[in-house]
Amino acid sequence: MVDTILIGHVIQNFRKSKGLSQEVLSGLADLDRTHYSKIERGLRSPNLNTLFKIAYALDVAPHDLIIEIEQALDTQTQK
């Protein structure tokens, strides 16, 4: 199982690289801000639909988000 904290960290990095606040991104993704915040903190695991919403709000292809999560997971398991 993929670590929810790792997923949240990857999503947070994408958001920050785009210069967006949690409030703005959650609005663009049509997600409740507190729900989105819990995803970034690893307290909630996003389902596929939510990952797609976040990716589109970040203006990235969903598979690019998944690739980054996979790469972070590979890096984590190598440590």
N, C-alpha and C positions, 0 to 999 in steps of 0.2 A: 504494500500500500504506500502511496506517495504521501510524504509528510505535508500536512496542511500549512505548516509554518513556511516551508520551502515554497509552496505555491504562492502564498501571500507575499513573500519576499520578492519573487519574480514579478508579480503583478505590480507591487509597489515600485520596483525599479523602473518598469515601463511607464507608470504614471508620472513618476518624478522626472524621467527623461523627456516627457512631453510638457512638463511644467504645469501640470494640472493638480488642483487640490482634490481631496477625497470627495468633497461636496460637489464639485463640478463634474468629476468623472462619474460619480454615482447618478447624477442627474442625466448625463449623456447616455448612460447605460440603462436608465429607467429602473434603478435599484434604490432601495431605501439606504440612506447614508450609513445608518448604524449596521445594517447587514453587510454593506460593502466594507466597512471598517473591520468587522469581525473576520471577513475573508482575508484582508491584508494582515491581520494579527494572527491568523492561523486558528482562529476559534471556530470557524465555519468552513466547510469544504464546498467549493462551488460545483454545481452540477454542470453538465455540458451546455445547457441553454445559457446559464449565467456566464460561463467562460466565453461563449460567443458574444454575448452582450458587451462584456468588458473589452474583448478584442476589438469589436467594431467601434466602441466608444474611444478606444485608444488609437483608432485608425491603423490597425495592423491586422493582418490575416490571422484567423484563429490558429492555423497550423504554426505560425511563427511563435505565438505564445506557448503552444505545446512544445515546440522544439526547445525553447528557452528553459521550460520546466524540466524537460528530459536532460538537457545539458547540466543544469544545476543539480539534478539528482545524480548524474554520473560523477560530477565533481565531489558531491557529498559522500558518495559511497567509496571513492578513491582515498578519502582521508582516513 
